[in-house]
């Protein structure tokens, strides 16, 4: 076999790999893009709907921009999901959404992980960025990126947990502490195992290792959720589900069914508008609730200040009433201790605000005390280390803090004879004041501060130390310097974001500060947002459920139509479809039934026409053959005798006429035979009679018949092996094929041209090539050359004879032998070559028609 023929044979016999095999590998991989898109979606929902939950100290730089960052996360993740579910979406949508999501996540990573030094975040997010960006390249999408990502994360986390456990603080990972060594070991085994070469592992080992990684990721998510770190819990939950999906070999295929397309469309049609409307409604509702909460906080501070004012006014009024008593005034002016004590003890017992009462002379020495105060270390005659104010409230000096009891001194002077003769002092109990229940203390932490020394006078927090130094945020300290009842957000000493309000106490250098953690203050907003998210999810699920109900009905009815169409195509012309409803599908079913009825009628008419045509062809062929046989014999006999007879004037002219008549008779016989064979083929009556045949003499006989004629000065070349080439073939039919091919070559060859026939063999098959130097075959005619009544366009244009049945019959004969026939031509006027490939042995069953692509390419 020559090189050109071998190449052609390879081209024609090389079948593409089945589509299912080509596409099997990519569908077994879960891209990194899916989990990253879901992480971005969850981040966006949390930041947009519940921004007040991001109240940790690490969020301090990002807190003013939480909603904007959440919106970026939402836009990026939803755009990425659109690009994933709609593979034909624009390229810029896929790339742009990846870049947008990476930008938002990079900002989150830097502020929340790099600056605070969070080891897990420092390791995790760069790997997510890398996987997301690499999968933007089409060549990387069919690589096991998520498996490698899981391996790197698992090995990094495992080594860190085992080697530097202090990088996992109890403040965040408290619920993981007892299991931390086990979790680190699971991470290490799973991650390092996945990083080993696949050939070193048993076939199912990667799936088991991925399933193993699911457990530590889930435990990490549980620990962070218990610590109220919702963002981290979201990330590790998604990673755990991704590892589980890989272990179970779940494949994120996008079905091409009507139901899936309807579900996909309704998912986005419901999700995106509901997210947008829900976010907008939540934003305005948050503003309204935020304003209301701020007003409530301001009113709580003002109410607490008013309570203190009334408390102090009541205490001062009690001192005034006692001081206005003539008897007490006289006793105090006289400095009679024995007579003063009953007055003072009665005041302390009657007014529960006072823990004790004192009478002090003009020099600041204690004249008398209420009952039992001596045991606190207040002997009569003791002088104050610093003078009390002429009238007002002051913190009691250390000398007046027995057993470190927090007290506040309230003093009123006694004027007698135009001179100051002493003072009445009431000691207010700050512990009792702190225990007082007020409307503000039921919802807020209430602190009362002395603005002069920033000391705490009242604190409703459990276990708070009174008269200690108050540690206030800078913004709140500035507010105390210019008291005016403002409301602000700040971070407290524990780095928790709080909502605070300040109100001055009238008549004292005190200020009331009410504070509440932001999450508690805006708990109503969180609950409202959670309700909105729940309604949103419920609405989307409801729309998806309804879409599936509708889709199933549509798919069922379309499936019925599809089955009926297939049945109709296979010949069941009586198949009909039930018209269930009067809608578009009902009209389609009605149209199908009408089409099926018309098709059945047309098919019946066509069968009748084909039967009539076959009968006509058979009868006409036989009828034409009946007079042709004696006519051909008589012409041959006359020509033979005339050639042997002597010369006479009209002999040459008569010989020429008889030879022309013999050729036309033979041509007419061949046309009739072709019509008869075509009728047999179409009628299913065309059979082969195989015998053991040597193909070399068959080729020689065919070429010899044409050489004898020597028409048009055409030369014939035959190249065959010197030994027999045997096979199981029908020799007369192969003779018919070769005669047809050589006859076509002679017909379309120019004067003085050459026709070459070659035979090549292998152990299982033979190849016959018929090459000419004729008019060639246009490329557009090659695909239809072997169809019934088909002829090349250049042959039709130049009025070459023939019905176009010869090559059709050749193809049927060759294919019934289990072989293939095809043609090649460089182009018009460049000749052509016909190839016939025949197996040496009869196939077990009739071979299917040759590959259409090969026949068309020929």
Secondary structure, 3 states (H helix, E strand, C coil): CCHHHHHHHHHHHCCCCCHHHHHHHHHCCCCHHHHHHHHHHHHHHHHHHCHHHCCCHHHCCCHHHHHHHHHHHHHHHHHHHHHHHCCCCCHHHHHHHHHHHHHHHHHHHHHHHHCCCCHHHHHHHHHHHHHHHHCCCHHHCCCCHHHHHHHHHHHHHHHHHHHCHHHCCHHHHHHHHHHHHHHHHHHHHHHHHHHCCHHHCCCCHHHHHHHHHHHHHHHHHHHHHHCCCHHHHHHHHHHHHHHHHHHCCCCCCCCCCHHHHHHHHHHHHHHHHHHHHHHHHHHHHHHHHHHHHHHHHHHHHHHHHHHHHHHHHHHHHHHHHHHCCHHHHHHHHHCCHHHHHHHHHHHHHHCCCEEEEEEEECCCEEEEECCCHHHHCCCCCCECCCCCCCCEEEECCHHHCHHHCCEEEEEEEEEECCEEEEEEEEEEEHHHHHHCCCHHHHHCEEEEEECCCCEEEEECCCCCCCCCECCCCHHHHHHHHCCCCCEEEEECCCCCEEEEEEEEECCCCEEEEEEEEHHHHCHHHHHHHHHHHHHHHHHHHHHHHHHHHHHHHHHHHHHHHHHHHHHHHCCCCCCCCCCCCCCHHHHHHHHHHHHHHHHHHHHHHHHHHHHHHHHHHHHHHHHHHHHHHHHHHHHHHHHHHHHHCCCCCCHHHHHHHHHHHHHHHHHHHHHHHHHHHHHHHHCCCCCCCCEEEEHHHHHHHHHHHHHHHCHHHCEEEEECCCCCCEEEECHHHHHHHHHHHHHHHHHCCCCCCEEEEEEEECCCEEEEEEEECCCCCCHHHHCCCCCCCCCCHHHHHCCCCCCCCHHHHHHHHHHHCCCEEEEECCCCCCCEEEEEEEECCCCCCCCCCCCHHHHHHC
